[in-house]
Amino acid sequence: MPFGRAAAALSFAALALATARCDNASCVDRNPDVGSLCVPAAVQPDQTSVIQVREACGLCSTQPQCDSTLVDGEVHVELHAQFCNDGSVSCDTNLCLQRVVRCTLPSLPEGDWPLVLPGNVMRLLRVRSGGVSSCQLTSP
């Protein structure tokens, strides 16, 4: 093997070793419960709308994210967060975290839609002309 190719091969091997690292972090997905949420009297039809959801006494985890999907005529809202053992998230474990998350709801035609939250908690989402496109929670 010519010297140039051998040097290039050694360089690539050294680069591969340098980028390999030991990562002992493990994370567990969790679905925080919902403590409260804002649901407007009515939302505007045929456009997405944004509500706010407050987690119920969350654990020291990553900031929750919200997903909403339309399944069999129901709007399902789920919160997702990760609890990791690597210390990347620090918080006072004596506090009951109640972080607020924005949830974008799917565009819906006019009507009444069940809004299903974690723990099979249900609210009614009214979709009407003249409705609003968002709402905000008040401070706890």
N, C-alpha and C positions, 0 to 999 in steps of 0.2 A: 504494500500500500504506500503510495507516495506520501511524503511528509505533510503536504498541505491537507490531504484528506484525513490523515490520522489526527492532525491538530484540530480540524473542524469537528471530527467525531468526538474527540475529548472535550471540546468546548460545549457541544450539545449535551454530552453526558453530565458535565459540571453544571450546566444551566438547569437540567432536569433535577439534579440533586438539590440545587439551591432553591428551586420552587416547591419541592416536596416538603411538607411540614407535618408535624404531628398535631392533629386537631382533636382534642378530647372533649370538645363541647358537644353536648347533646341537648336537644330542644324537644319539648312536648307540646303539640298543638292542644289548645284548649278553647272552649266556647263559653265565654263569660255569660252569665245571666243578665237580663235587662232589668235595671232598677226602675227607670222611668223613660218616657219618650214624649215627644211632642207629636200630636196628630192634629192637623188643622181641621176645622169644621168641614172643609172641602178642598180638594186639590183640582187643579186645572186638567181637563182631559187631553189626551193625545200628546202629552209632553212629560218628560221625566220631572220628578219633584224630589226635593231634599228634605229629610227630617233629621232631627237629632235624637240620639239614643244615649242614655247614661247607663253605664254598667252598674250592676249591683255588687258592691263590695268586692272589687277585683283583687286578684293576687298580684304580686310583683312580677309583671310580665311585660312583653313588648306592648306598645300602644295598640289597642284593639282596632281591627279593621272591620268594616261592615260589607256584607254581600246581601243582595236582595234578588230574588228570582220569582217569576210567575210560574206556579206549578198547579195544574188542574184547577184553575180559577181562583187560586189563593196566592197572595203575595207573602213569600217566606223571607224573613229577615234573620240573619245569623251574624253573630260577632265572632271574630277569630283573633286569637293572640297566641304568643308562644312563651312558654316558661323555659328558660335556659339555665343550665348549671355553670356557665362560664363567667358569671358575674358581669356580663355586658349590660345588664339592666340593674340599676341600683335604685332602691326606694326604701322608705321607712316602713318596715314590716308591721309596725304597730298601727298604721293608718289603714282605714278602709278606703281604698282607691275607688273613686267613682268618676272615671274619665268619660268625657263626652265624645261621641263619635258621630260623624256625618254619614248618613245613609242615603244613597241615591236610589229612589224607587223607579221601577220600570214605567214606561209610558202606558197608560191604560185608557180604554174608552170610558165614556160616561157610565156610571152605575155605582153599585156598592160592592166593595171587595173585602173579603176577610184578610186581615193583616196578621200573620202567624209569627209569633216571637218564640225565642227559646223557652222550653218548658211547656209548650203548647198553650201559651198565653195568647189570646186572640183579642184584637180590636177591629173596629169597622173603619174602613177607609172609604170615604165618600168622594166620588169623582164627579164634579159638576162644572158646567160653564160658569165662569166668574170665580172659580176657586183660586187658591194661591199656589205658588210654586215651591214654597219652602216654609219652614217654621223653626223656631229656636226654643230651647228649654230655658226656663228661668233658673237662677242660681238655687242650689239646694238649701 
